[in-house]
Amino acid sequence: MLPLFTSEQMRGFDKRAITEFGIPGIVLMENAALAAVELIQTELGAVDLLTVGILCGPGNNGGDGFALARQLFLRGCDVEIWLLSKPDGLTGDAKINFEAAVKLEIPMLEPESADELDFSDYDIVVDAMFGTGLARAPEALFAEAIETLNQMEIPVLALDLPSGVNADTGDDLGEVLDATYTITFQCGKPGLYLEPGRKHAGEVHIAPISLPISADDALKASYLLPEHDDVAALFPNRPSNSHKGNYGKLLLIAGSRGMSGAARLAAAAALRSGVGLLMVAIPESVRAEVTRQPELMTVGLPETVSGCLAFSAWEKLEPLLKWADVVAVGPGLGQDPETAHLLNNILTSGKRLVLDADALNLISSHNLQTKLPAGSILTPHPVELERLVGKQFSTVHQRIVAAGEFAAKYKVVVHVKGSSAATVTPDGKVFVNTTGNPGLATGGSGDVLTGIIGAIFAQGIPASASAWGGAYLHGLAADIAADVLGEVSLLPTDVITHLPSAFAELAPGI
């Protein structure tokens, strides 16, 4: 699990390294520069064959740039430094590295207007303007330089963070640099993985710079990035004497007239995600459409005139709830008022629940939030989240904050779908998902995710891990499918088809 640290936390680590561990700041800066040299060599080849422009700002990020310029210059690189602010204000380690560059007579350019910003001769341009220290929109020549670079097709390497991105939220502060690569030092930052910062960051590389970070420090990180091995650990090799009863019983309550496909998608995804037994409860009139999957058990339930589950279905549902380890509710359920009364009974049944789609819409429209059982998993898309909390949001970070407040208030796990999907837990942890692609932006993808999460939850995995692990697996299957089929043509059924490949990639032998 990769911890992501805020700019304030990183400043604290820097200060501690210097004051408590006796590691001079200039050593950290030098290590950052050496890491950047290595990345440039890896991506573009021998530096003595390259022409590099480095845009330096007024603080320590500019100091990293000066140190990088020196390291490249001494390796025979044709390098130029662009001073976008007066060097008189430089202090500390940044000033030392600037003065060293001056003594080495590394070429420096001091443009006075946007007309002088010409980067066309470089093989790569390095953004060393602001890093994580920026809290306002880039101004003057900095903004002009960013705009100019964004209009060119030159590779750009951002040091620590693309200029103009908020390190903690990923929000645009104003004009924002679109980097080809970002090398971030020692630890990841939330803004590199939350949209729109994720889009601006390009390919992110985390480089160690000898900054001491302890296990206790990692525990204090609010944002976490689940990695391949974390998800694989949720699915150990199965014992040779195992049987279907070992892998959970999932009850899926879904579907309505005209929306049986949602139930079919969720059910097929659950089966492909390893659940031992699956029962689908669905209106009787569409039951035959679901039974085409031979591995499914189904039960037809009474329905309303509109084809949604009627309250009278409770008589058949109650014993099924007792049978199930986990109940997933919502895909294609419809929003009939009678179904809302039925949902109220389900919410108060004491079962572990996965709630999605129309289950969430019914909870919002009938004010059933207080009935949510602790430990449940909710999987809203952004609009469903807005309905649940009664607010609208303009940024991904705002959604995550609101989901966190909701999770803490009702003691539930909330997985917010969409770009920069994130699982938020009652204790304030945010697990940011990095798998998936725009091919998932189609109806039915959320139903597949519900089936995956429900199946994992039913196998005895904790709620938070079921949500972030299910999201990772869902996205991984979509990525594998997109490699074969492309993103434009990707269907939810393709994601289900490629779930076995995703499991195999996680850990051969699962």
One Martini backbone bead per residue (centre of mass of N, CA, C, O) as a GRO file, in nm:
protein
  510
    1MET     BB    1   0.094   0.038   0.026
    2LEU     BB    2   0.069   0.371  -0.084
    3PRO     BB    3   0.157   0.657   0.050
    4LEU     BB    4   0.008   0.983   0.072
    5PHE     BB    5   0.135   1.318   0.085
    6THR     BB    6   0.128   1.617   0.191
    7SER     BB    7   0.283   1.916   0.187
    8GLU     BB    8   0.301   1.943   0.494
    9GLN     BB    9   0.426   1.667   0.551
   10MET     BB   10   0.679   1.707   0.375
   11ARG     BB   11   0.793   1.946   0.533
   12GLY     BB   12   0.824   1.784   0.795
   13PHE     BB   13   1.028   1.577   0.683
   14ASP     BB   14   1.244   1.776   0.602
   15LYS     BB   15   1.291   1.902   0.880
   16ARG     BB   16   1.363   1.638   1.028
   17ALA     BB   17   1.607   1.558   0.858
   18ILE     BB   18   1.773   1.811   0.941
   19THR     BB   19   1.732   1.831   1.266
   20GLU     BB   20   1.743   1.511   1.355
   21PHE     BB   21   1.939   1.363   1.118
   22GLY     BB   22   2.148   1.556   0.962
   23ILE     BB   23   2.023   1.620   0.674
   24PRO     BB   24   2.089   1.809   0.435
   25GLY     BB   25   1.910   1.979   0.206
   26ILE     BB   26   2.127   1.959  -0.027
   27VAL     BB   27   2.117   1.650  -0.042
   28LEU     BB   28   1.825   1.621  -0.130
   29MET     BB   29   1.859   1.791  -0.385
   30GLU     BB   30   2.075   1.612  -0.517
   31ASN     BB   31   1.907   1.353  -0.526
   32ALA     BB   32   1.690   1.469  -0.710
   33ALA     BB   33   1.874   1.529  -0.949
   34LEU     BB   34   1.979   1.238  -0.995
   35ALA     BB   35   1.702   1.114  -1.050
   36ALA     BB   36   1.641   1.287  -1.302
   37VAL     BB   37   1.874   1.194  -1.473
   38GLU     BB   38   1.795   0.896  -1.483
   39LEU     BB   39   1.521   0.940  -1.624
   40ILE     BB   40   1.620   1.076  -1.878
   41GLN     BB   41   1.797   0.840  -1.969
   42THR     BB   42   1.570   0.629  -1.985
   43GLU     BB   43   1.381   0.794  -2.192
   44LEU     BB   44   1.628   0.946  -2.397
   45GLY     BB   45   1.912   0.892  -2.309
   46ALA     BB   46   2.197   1.025  -2.354
   47VAL     BB   47   2.278   1.343  -2.233
   48ASP     BB   48   2.514   1.426  -2.442
   49LEU     BB   49   2.269   1.434  -2.679
   50LEU     BB   50   2.123   1.668  -2.532
   51THR     BB   51   1.862   1.922  -2.515
   52VAL     BB   52   1.807   2.138  -2.227
   53GLY     BB   53   1.534   2.287  -2.051
   54ILE     BB   54   1.518   2.497  -1.747
   55LEU     BB   55   1.256   2.592  -1.532
   56CYS     BB   56   1.297   2.841  -1.284
   57GLY     BB   57   1.220   2.919  -0.966
   58PRO     BB   58   1.216   3.076  -0.630
   59GLY     BB   59   1.264   2.796  -0.499
   60ASN     BB   60   1.333   2.466  -0.437
   61ASN     BB   61   1.252   2.377  -0.719
   62GLY     BB   62   1.466   2.554  -0.849
   63GLY     BB   63   1.701   2.415  -0.704
   64ASP     BB   64   1.664   2.147  -0.847
   65GLY     BB   65   1.718   2.267  -1.127
   66PHE     BB   66   2.010   2.362  -1.079
   67ALA     BB   67   2.122   2.084  -1.003
   68LEU     BB   68   2.046   1.949  -1.269
   69ALA     BB   69   2.205   2.129  -1.457
   70ARG     BB   70   2.481   2.052  -1.344
   71GLN     BB   71   2.468   1.745  -1.393
   72LEU     BB   72   2.431   1.769  -1.699
   73PHE     BB   73   2.674   1.948  -1.772
   74LEU     BB   74   2.892   1.739  -1.653
   75ARG     BB   75   2.777   1.525  -1.889
   76GLY     BB   76   2.748   1.704  -2.171
   77CYS     BB   77   2.508   1.877  -2.171
   78ASP     BB   78   2.277   2.084  -2.339
   79VAL     BB   79   2.215   2.351  -2.118
   80GLU     BB   80   1.934   2.557  -2.000
   81ILE     BB   81   1.844   2.840  -1.807
   82TRP     BB   82   1.531   2.962  -1.681
   83LEU     BB   83   1.459   3.285  -1.556
   84LEU     BB   84   1.133   3.376  -1.420
   85SER     BB   85   1.297   3.513  -1.188
   86LYS     BB   86   1.460   3.681  -0.968
   87PRO     BB   87   1.756   3.576  -0.798
   88ASP     BB   88   1.763   3.759  -0.539
   89GLY     BB   89   1.541   3.572  -0.370
   90LEU     BB   90   1.729   3.363  -0.311
   91THR     BB   91   1.774   3.081  -0.085
   92GLY     BB   92   1.984   2.877   0.038
   93ASP     BB   93   2.003   2.600  -0.154
   94ALA     BB   94   1.917   2.745  -0.410
   95LYS     BB   95   2.144   2.954  -0.410
   96ILE     BB   96   2.383   2.762  -0.419
   97ASN     BB   97   2.303   2.629  -0.695
   98PHE     BB   98   2.304   2.888  -0.856
   99GLU     BB   99   2.601   2.972  -0.805
  100ALA     BB  100   2.723   2.720  -0.932
  101ALA     BB  101   2.608   2.770  -1.215
  102VAL     BB  102   2.753   3.036  -1.259
  103LYS     BB  103   3.051   2.932  -1.225
  104LEU     BB  104   3.002   2.721  -1.473
  105GLU     BB  105   2.853   2.872  -1.706
  106ILE     BB  106   2.562   2.827  -1.735
  107PRO     BB  107   2.320   2.891  -1.931
  108MET     BB  108   2.120   3.198  -1.912
  109LEU     BB  109   1.776   3.302  -1.910
  110GLU     BB  110   1.597   3.641  -1.914
  111PRO     BB  111   1.295   3.695  -1.962
  112GLU     BB  112   1.050   3.973  -2.027
  113SER     BB  113   0.870   3.807  -2.235
  114ALA     BB  114   0.673   3.595  -2.420
  115ASP     BB  115   0.838   3.628  -2.692
  116GLU     BB  116   1.102   3.472  -2.552
  117LEU     BB  117   0.944   3.191  -2.552
  118ASP     BB  118   1.169   2.938  -2.671
  119PHE     BB  119   1.150   2.562  -2.694
  120SER     BB  120   1.213   2.415  -2.983
  121ASP     BB  121   1.529   2.302  -2.931
  122TYR     BB  122   1.432   2.084  -2.739
  123ASP     BB  123   1.406   1.756  -2.611
  124ILE     BB  124   1.363   1.880  -2.316
  125VAL     BB  125   1.155   1.999  -2.048
  126VAL     BB  126   1.189   2.152  -1.724
  127ASP     BB  127   0.988   2.165  -1.431
  128ALA     BB  128   1.111   2.420  -1.177
  129MET     BB  129   0.897   2.629  -1.046
  130PHE     BB  130   0.714   2.493  -0.777
  131GLY     BB  131   0.566   2.242  -0.703
  132THR     BB  132   0.427   2.205  -0.373
  133GLY     BB  133   0.425   2.535  -0.295
  134LEU     BB  134   0.164   2.601  -0.439
  135ALA     BB  135  -0.146   2.832  -0.378
  136ARG     BB  136  -0.157   2.968  -0.664
  137ALA     BB  137  -0.169   3.120  -0.944
  138PRO     BB  138   0.005   3.153  -1.202
  139GLU     BB  139   0.221   3.418  -1.314
  140ALA     BB  140   0.305   3.570  -1.575
  141LEU     BB  141   0.567   3.402  -1.704
  142PHE     BB  142   0.469   3.137  -1.594
  143ALA     BB  143   0.200   3.124  -1.747
  144GLU     BB  144   0.327   3.161  -2.029
  145ALA     BB  145   0.507   2.909  -2.025
  146ILE     BB  146   0.283   2.703  -1.991
  147GLU     BB  147   0.122   2.774  -2.244
  148THR     BB  148   0.349   2.724  -2.445
  149LEU     BB  149   0.411   2.426  -2.378
  150ASN     BB  150   0.114   2.316  -2.431
  151GLN     BB  151   0.152   2.387  -2.755
  152MET     BB  152   0.368   2.169  -2.751
  153GLU     BB  153   0.573   1.865  -2.863
  154ILE     BB  154   0.733   1.844  -2.585
  155PRO     BB  155   0.890   1.703  -2.353
  156VAL     BB  156   0.793   1.690  -1.999
  157LEU     BB  157   0.950   1.752  -1.680
  158ALA     BB  158   0.839   1.718  -1.358
  159LEU     BB  159   0.919   1.844  -1.040
  160ASP     BB  160   0.705   1.666  -0.821
  161LEU     BB  161   0.510   1.889  -0.985
  162PRO     BB  162   0.296   2.035  -1.169
  163SER     BB  163   0.248   2.341  -1.253
  164GLY     BB  164  -0.074   2.433  -1.099
  165VAL     BB  165  -0.098   2.207  -0.892
  166ASN     BB  166  -0.255   2.067  -0.631
  167ALA     BB  167  -0.107   1.851  -0.412
  168ASP     BB  168  -0.377   1.767  -0.237
  169THR     BB  169  -0.627   1.773  -0.481
  170GLY     BB  170  -0.565   1.831  -0.809
  171ASP     BB  171  -0.623   2.109  -0.862
  172ASP     BB  172  -0.663   2.393  -1.035
  173LEU     BB  173  -0.501   2.715  -0.999
  174GLY     BB  174  -0.476   2.751  -1.321
  175GLU     BB  175  -0.231   2.740  -1.495
  176VAL     BB  176  -0.136   2.417  -1.644
  177LEU     BB  177   0.086   2.170  -1.666
  178ASP     BB  178   0.168   1.930  -1.921
  179ALA     BB  179   0.304   1.637  -1.851
  180THR     BB  180   0.486   1.352  -1.932
  181TYR     BB  181   0.653   1.372  -1.663
  182THR     BB  182   0.677   1.271  -1.311
  183ILE     BB  183   0.902   1.348  -1.046
  184THR     BB  184   0.865   1.225  -0.727
  185PHE     BB  185   0.970   1.275  -0.390
  186GLN     BB  186   0.965   0.967  -0.205
  187CYS     BB  187   0.650   1.060  -0.242
  188GLY     BB  188   0.336   1.065  -0.287
  189LYS     BB  189   0.067   1.272  -0.411
  190PRO     BB  190  -0.260   1.326  -0.437
  191GLY     BB  191  -0.255   1.525  -0.695
  192LEU     BB  192  -0.142   1.285  -0.892
  193TYR     BB  193  -0.436   1.098  -0.853
  194LEU     BB  194  -0.623   1.346  -0.897
  195GLU     BB  195  -0.850   1.495  -1.056
  196PRO     BB  196  -0.663   1.672  -1.289
  197GLY     BB  197  -0.369   1.596  -1.200
  198ARG     BB  198  -0.334   1.322  -1.340
  199LYS     BB  199  -0.335   1.434  -1.628
  200HIS     BB  200  -0.087   1.635  -1.591
  201ALA     BB  201   0.142   1.421  -1.493
  202GLY     BB  202   0.140   1.164  -1.632
  203GLU     BB  203   0.418   0.991  -1.575
  204VAL     BB  204   0.478   0.842  -1.267
  205HIS     BB  205   0.765   0.894  -1.046
  206ILE     BB  206   0.923   0.748  -0.765
  207ALA     BB  207   1.192   0.903  -0.576
  208PRO     BB  208   1.449   0.849  -0.386
  209ILE     BB  209   1.622   1.090  -0.126
  210SER     BB  210   1.674   1.013   0.185
  211LEU     BB  211   1.396   1.026   0.331
  212PRO     BB  212   1.274   0.973   0.637
  213ILE     BB  213   1.029   0.702   0.653
  214SER     BB  214   0.801   0.564   0.853
  215ALA     BB  215   0.558   0.353   0.955
  216ASP     BB  216   0.415   0.572   1.122
  217ASP     BB  217   0.386   0.771   0.894
  218ALA     BB  218   0.210   0.592   0.708
  219LEU     BB  219  -0.034   0.581   0.913
  220LYS     BB  220  -0.093   0.906   0.866
  221ALA     BB  221  -0.208   0.855   0.601
  222SER     BB  222  -0.501   0.925   0.422
  223TYR     BB  223  -0.368   0.847   0.155
  224LEU     BB  224  -0.406   0.559  -0.067
  225LEU     BB  225  -0.233   0.305  -0.277
  226PRO     BB  226  -0.324   0.043  -0.427
  227GLU     BB  227  -0.161  -0.254  -0.508
  228HIS     BB  228  -0.115  -0.543  -0.653
  229ASP     BB  229  -0.038  -0.703  -0.387
  230ASP     BB  230  -0.281  -0.615  -0.218
  231VAL     BB  231  -0.493  -0.760  -0.394
  232ALA     BB  232  -0.372  -1.046  -0.406
  233ALA     BB  233  -0.398  -1.095  -0.088
  234LEU     BB  234  -0.719  -1.144  -0.105
  235PHE     BB  235  -0.626  -1.415  -0.301
  236PRO     BB  236  -0.557  -1.691  -0.204
  237ASN     BB  237  -0.488  -1.992  -0.230
  238ARG     BB  238  -0.675  -2.270  -0.260
  239PRO     BB  239  -0.765  -2.527  -0.107
  240SER     BB  240  -0.809  -2.859  -0.199
  241ASN     BB  241  -1.067  -2.890   0.026
  242SER     BB  242  -1.255  -2.701  -0.092
  243HIS     BB  243  -1.577  -2.527  -0.100
  244LYS     BB  244  -1.854  -2.337  -0.163
  245GLY     BB  245  -1.892  -2.264   0.148
  246ASN     BB  246  -1.610  -2.093   0.167
  247TYR     BB  247  -1.721  -1.841  -0.055
  248GLY     BB  248  -2.000  -1.764  -0.009
  249LYS     BB  249  -2.323  -1.586   0.018
  250LEU     BB  250  -2.508  -1.429  -0.242
  251LEU     BB  251  -2.747  -1.168  -0.256
  252LEU     BB  252  -2.932  -1.051  -0.541
  253ILE     BB  253  -3.107  -0.740  -0.569
  254ALA     BB  254  -3.267  -0.707  -0.889
  255GLY     BB  255  -3.439  -0.556  -1.114
  256SER     BB  256  -3.663  -0.490  -1.394
  257ARG     BB  257  -3.859  -0.378  -1.616
  258GLY     BB  258  -3.606  -0.324  -1.862
  259MET     BB  259  -3.357  -0.414  -1.623
  260SER     BB  260  -3.221  -0.707  -1.637
  261GLY     BB  261  -2.925  -0.654  -1.725
  262ALA     BB  262  -2.814  -0.560  -1.451
  263ALA     BB  263  -2.842  -0.835  -1.313
  264ARG     BB  264  -2.671  -1.000  -1.509
  265LEU     BB  265  -2.406  -0.848  -1.472
  266ALA     BB  266  -2.371  -0.877  -1.166
  267ALA     BB  267  -2.384  -1.187  -1.161
  268ALA     BB  268  -2.150  -1.255  -1.354
  269ALA     BB  269  -1.934  -1.103  -1.188
  270ALA     BB  270  -1.962  -1.268  -0.928
  271LEU     BB  271  -1.887  -1.542  -1.045
  272ARG     BB  272  -1.597  -1.432  -1.152
  273SER     BB  273  -1.521  -1.355  -0.822
  274GLY     BB  274  -1.565  -1.638  -0.634
  275VAL     BB  275  -1.830  -1.713  -0.545
  276GLY     BB  276  -2.001  -1.980  -0.418
  277LEU     BB  277  -2.298  -1.841  -0.390
  278LEU     BB  278  -2.588  -1.747  -0.601
  279MET     BB  279  -2.867  -1.525  -0.558
  280VAL     BB  280  -3.147  -1.413  -0.757
  281ALA     BB  281  -3.362  -1.139  -0.703
  282ILE     BB  282  -3.662  -1.111  -0.908
  283PRO     BB  283  -3.887  -1.040  -1.106
  284GLU     BB  284  -4.087  -1.271  -1.249
  285SER     BB  285  -4.108  -1.148  -1.551
  286VAL     BB  286  -3.758  -1.160  -1.566
  287ARG     BB  287  -3.634  -1.434  -1.486
  288ALA     BB  288  -3.570  -1.576  -1.761
  289GLU     BB  289  -3.337  -1.372  -1.842
  290VAL     BB  290  -3.138  -1.478  -1.607
  291THR     BB  291  -3.137  -1.807  -1.644
  292ARG     BB  292  -2.916  -1.829  -1.875
  293GLN     BB  293  -2.736  -1.867  -1.633
  294PRO     BB  294  -2.655  -2.174  -1.504
  295GLU     BB  295  -2.514  -2.088  -1.216
  296LEU     BB  296  -2.778  -1.980  -1.126
  297MET     BB  297  -2.984  -1.863  -0.876
  298THR     BB  298  -3.344  -1.819  -0.853
  299VAL     BB  299  -3.605  -1.568  -0.771
  300GLY     BB  300  -3.937  -1.495  -0.790
  301LEU     BB  301  -4.112  -1.183  -0.754
  302PRO     BB  302  -4.318  -0.966  -0.667
  303GLU     BB  303  -4.497  -0.701  -0.845
  304THR     BB  304  -4.558  -0.421  -0.990
  305VAL     BB  305  -4.699  -0.250  -1.241
  306SER     BB  306  -4.397  -0.141  -1.323
  307GLY     BB  307  -4.191  -0.399  -1.249
  308CYS     BB  308  -4.134  -0.390  -0.952
  309LEU     BB  309  -4.076  -0.451  -0.643
  310ALA     BB  310  -4.272  -0.562  -0.397
  311PHE     BB  311  -4.357  -0.570  -0.069
  312SER     BB  312  -4.455  -0.878  -0.083
  313ALA     BB  313  -4.157  -0.996  -0.118
  314TRP     BB  314  -4.069  -1.033   0.181
  315GLU     BB  315  -4.156  -1.326   0.236
  316LYS     BB  316  -3.924  -1.442   0.044
  317LEU     BB  317  -3.671  -1.273   0.141
  318GLU     BB  318  -3.615  -1.325   0.440
  319PRO     BB  319  -3.484  -1.616   0.420
  320LEU     BB  320  -3.255  -1.521   0.224
  321LEU     BB  321  -3.115  -1.330   0.419
  322LYS     BB  322  -3.036  -1.554   0.620
  323TRP     BB  323  -2.860  -1.715   0.413
  324ALA     BB  324  -2.687  -1.476   0.369
  325ASP     BB  325  -2.386  -1.294   0.396
  326VAL     BB  326  -2.460  -1.109   0.145
  327VAL     BB  327  -2.615  -0.801   0.017
  328ALA     BB  328  -2.713  -0.696  -0.307
  329VAL     BB  329  -2.838  -0.363  -0.404
  330GLY     BB  330  -2.992  -0.202  -0.725
  331PRO     BB  331  -2.966  -0.310  -1.003
  332GLY     BB  332  -3.242  -0.220  -1.181
  333LEU     BB  333  -3.477  -0.169  -0.955
  334GLY     BB  334  -3.598   0.095  -0.930
  335GLN     BB  335  -3.856   0.366  -0.805
  336ASP     BB  336  -4.068   0.242  -0.643
  337PRO     BB  337  -4.235   0.290  -0.350
  338GLU     BB  338  -4.252  -0.011  -0.270
  339THR     BB  339  -3.948  -0.062  -0.288
  340ALA     BB  340  -3.878   0.126  -0.055
  341HIS     BB  341  -4.014  -0.045   0.165
  342LEU     BB  342  -3.844  -0.293   0.116
  343LEU     BB  343  -3.569  -0.157   0.169
  344ASN     BB  344  -3.618  -0.092   0.463
  345ASN     BB  345  -3.611  -0.389   0.555
  346ILE     BB  346  -3.327  -0.450   0.456
  347LEU     BB  347  -3.176  -0.231   0.626
  348THR     BB  348  -3.308  -0.373   0.908
  349SER     BB  349  -3.181  -0.683   0.900
  350GLY     BB  350  -2.849  -0.693   0.961
  351LYS     BB  351  -2.703  -0.694   0.700
  352ARG     BB  352  -2.464  -0.711   0.468
  353LEU     BB  353  -2.411  -0.438   0.238
  354VAL     BB  354  -2.464  -0.357  -0.113
  355LEU     BB  355  -2.503  -0.027  -0.254
  356ASP     BB  356  -2.682   0.065  -0.557
  357ALA     BB  357  -2.820   0.284  -0.745
  358ASP     BB  358  -3.149   0.258  -0.675
  359ALA     BB  359  -3.095   0.226  -0.378
  360LEU     BB  360  -2.976   0.512  -0.350
  361ASN     BB  361  -3.215   0.670  -0.465
  362LEU     BB  362  -3.417   0.574  -0.248
  363ILE     BB  363  -3.268   0.679  -0.004
  364SER     BB  364  -3.282   0.976  -0.091
  365SER     BB  365  -3.600   1.011  -0.158
  366HIS     BB  366  -3.669   0.863   0.150
  367ASN     BB  367  -3.475   0.915   0.385
  368LEU     BB  368  -3.268   0.638   0.466
  369GLN     BB  369  -2.988   0.696   0.598
  370THR     BB  370  -3.046   0.607   0.904
  371LYS     BB  371  -3.074   0.289   0.807
  372LEU     BB  372  -2.790   0.236   0.777
  373PRO     BB  373  -2.573  -0.010   0.809
  374ALA     BB  374  -2.308  -0.081   0.954
  375GLY     BB  375  -2.059  -0.175   0.710
  376SER     BB  376  -2.142  -0.079   0.456
  377ILE     BB  377  -2.163  -0.055   0.092
  378LEU     BB  378  -2.114   0.224  -0.122
  379THR     BB  379  -2.167   0.300  -0.500
  380PRO     BB  380  -2.144   0.598  -0.610
  381HIS     BB  381  -2.196   0.825  -0.821
  382PRO     BB  382  -2.174   1.158  -0.824
  383VAL     BB  383  -2.487   1.208  -0.827
  384GLU     BB  384  -2.562   1.010  -0.602
  385LEU     BB  385  -2.400   1.156  -0.389
  386GLU     BB  386  -2.549   1.425  -0.398
  387ARG     BB  387  -2.819   1.304  -0.306
  388LEU     BB  388  -2.727   1.187  -0.032
  389VAL     BB  389  -2.603   1.485   0.078
  390GLY     BB  390  -2.730   1.754  -0.062
  391LYS     BB  391  -2.494   1.818  -0.280
  392GLN     BB  392  -2.267   2.000  -0.480
  393PHE     BB  393  -1.988   1.936  -0.714
  394SER     BB  394  -1.673   2.045  -0.886
  395THR     BB  395  -1.482   1.827  -0.747
  396VAL     BB  396  -1.320   1.551  -0.650
  397HIS     BB  397  -1.238   1.640  -0.364
  398GLN     BB  398  -1.520   1.718  -0.268
  399ARG     BB  399  -1.636   1.434  -0.288
  400ILE     BB  400  -1.444   1.298  -0.087
  401VAL     BB  401  -1.514   1.467   0.157
  402ALA     BB  402  -1.818   1.398   0.160
  403ALA     BB  403  -1.781   1.092   0.182
  404GLY     BB  404  -1.633   1.104   0.454
  405GLU     BB  405  -1.861   1.230   0.619
  406PHE     BB  406  -2.066   1.008   0.560
  407ALA     BB  407  -1.904   0.765   0.666
  408ALA     BB  408  -1.876   0.871   0.958
  409LYS     BB  409  -2.178   0.913   1.028
  410TYR     BB  410  -2.269   0.594   0.924
  411LYS     BB  411  -2.049   0.372   0.914
  412VAL     BB  412  -1.938   0.360   0.612
  413VAL     BB  413  -1.860   0.260   0.285
  414VAL     BB  414  -1.730   0.470   0.016
  415HIS     BB  415  -1.757   0.438  -0.338
  416VAL     BB  416  -1.635   0.658  -0.574
  417LYS     BB  417  -1.706   0.704  -0.882
  418GLY     BB  418  -1.500   0.750  -1.150
  419SER     BB  419  -1.280   0.961  -1.176
  420SER     BB  420  -1.091   0.900  -0.922
  421ALA     BB  421  -1.150   0.660  -0.768
  422ALA     BB  422  -1.283   0.612  -0.423
  423THR     BB  423  -1.224   0.485  -0.098
  424VAL     BB  424  -1.420   0.552   0.196
  425THR     BB  425  -1.380   0.571   0.543
  426PRO     BB  426  -1.471   0.626   0.871
  427ASP     BB  427  -1.146   0.693   0.946
  428GLY     BB  428  -1.042   0.872   0.674
  429LYS     BB  429  -0.974   0.690   0.448
  430VAL     BB  430  -0.811   0.695   0.113
  431PHE     BB  431  -0.865   0.493  -0.176
  432VAL     BB  432  -0.692   0.508  -0.471
  433ASN     BB  433  -0.761   0.447  -0.800
  434THR     BB  434  -0.557   0.326  -1.104
  435THR     BB  435  -0.761   0.178  -1.260
  436GLY     BB  436  -0.869   0.209  -1.574
  437ASN     BB  437  -1.098   0.351  -1.828
  438PRO     BB  438  -1.308   0.513  -2.058
  439GLY     BB  439  -1.460   0.241  -2.130
  440LEU     BB  440  -1.642   0.261  -1.855
  441ALA     BB  441  -1.827   0.489  -1.998
  442THR     BB  442  -2.090   0.281  -1.944
  443GLY     BB  443  -2.358   0.110  -1.929
  444GLY     BB  444  -2.300  -0.137  -1.654
  445SER     BB  445  -2.032  -0.100  -1.498
  446GLY     BB  446  -2.153  -0.075  -1.209
  447ASP     BB  447  -2.278  -0.360  -1.199
  448VAL     BB  448  -2.014  -0.510  -1.210
  449LEU     BB  449  -1.895  -0.390  -0.951
  450THR     BB  450  -2.109  -0.498  -0.758
  451GLY     BB  451  -2.049  -0.798  -0.805
  452ILE     BB  452  -1.756  -0.796  -0.716
  453ILE     BB  453  -1.787  -0.680  -0.431
  454GLY     BB  454  -1.994  -0.884  -0.327
  455ALA     BB  455  -1.815  -1.136  -0.361
  456ILE     BB  456  -1.583  -1.047  -0.175
  457PHE     BB  457  -1.749  -0.993   0.080
  458ALA     BB  458  -1.866  -1.290   0.099
  459GLN     BB  459  -1.555  -1.405   0.152
  460GLY     BB  460  -1.462  -1.216   0.418
  461ILE     BB  461  -1.392  -0.939   0.337
  462PRO     BB  462  -1.351  -0.644   0.417
  463ALA     BB  463  -1.512  -0.369   0.320
  464SER     BB  464  -1.280  -0.187   0.222
  465ALA     BB  465  -1.129  -0.410   0.056
  466SER     BB  466  -1.365  -0.482  -0.127
  467ALA     BB  467  -1.376  -0.205  -0.263
  468TRP     BB  468  -1.076  -0.153  -0.355
  469GLY     BB  469  -1.035  -0.435  -0.480
  470GLY     BB  470  -1.274  -0.428  -0.680
  471ALA     BB  471  -1.185  -0.174  -0.834
  472TYR     BB  472  -0.916  -0.281  -0.932
  473LEU     BB  473  -1.020  -0.531  -1.081
  474HIS     BB  474  -1.213  -0.388  -1.272
  475GLY     BB  475  -0.993  -0.209  -1.407
  476LEU     BB  476  -0.804  -0.434  -1.498
  477ALA     BB  477  -1.003  -0.576  -1.687
  478ALA     BB  478  -1.042  -0.323  -1.865
  479ASP     BB  479  -0.745  -0.297  -1.954
  480ILE     BB  480  -0.721  -0.572  -2.089
  481ALA     BB  481  -0.956  -0.531  -2.287
  482ALA     BB  482  -0.843  -0.268  -2.424
  483ASP     BB  483  -0.590  -0.401  -2.549
  484VAL     BB  484  -0.780  -0.567  -2.750
  485LEU     BB  485  -1.048  -0.354  -2.816
  486GLY     BB  486  -1.052  -0.100  -2.687
  487GLU     BB  487  -1.241   0.171  -2.561
  488VAL     BB  488  -1.489   0.234  -2.745
  489SER     BB  489  -1.594  -0.090  -2.754
  490LEU     BB  490  -1.639  -0.123  -2.464
  491LEU     BB  491  -1.789  -0.364  -2.247
  492PRO     BB  492  -1.908  -0.505  -1.967
  493THR     BB  493  -1.877  -0.797  -2.080
  494ASP     BB  494  -1.572  -0.769  -2.130
  495VAL     BB  495  -1.490  -0.744  -1.838
  496ILE     BB  496  -1.591  -1.020  -1.751
  497THR     BB  497  -1.423  -1.189  -1.952
  498HIS     BB  498  -1.142  -1.055  -1.812
  499LEU     BB  499  -1.128  -1.147  -1.514
  500PRO     BB  500  -0.944  -1.399  -1.525
  501SER     BB  501  -0.696  -1.234  -1.620
  502ALA     BB  502  -0.680  -1.055  -1.370
  503PHE     BB  503  -0.627  -1.278  -1.168
  504ALA     BB  504  -0.373  -1.388  -1.310
  505GLU     BB  505  -0.210  -1.120  -1.279
  506LEU     BB  506  -0.207  -1.095  -0.977
  507ALA     BB  507  -0.192  -1.436  -0.933
  508PRO     BB  508  -0.065  -1.707  -1.009
  509GLY     BB  509  -0.308  -1.963  -0.913
  510ILE     BB  510  -0.596  -1.851  -0.824
   0.00000   0.00000   0.00000
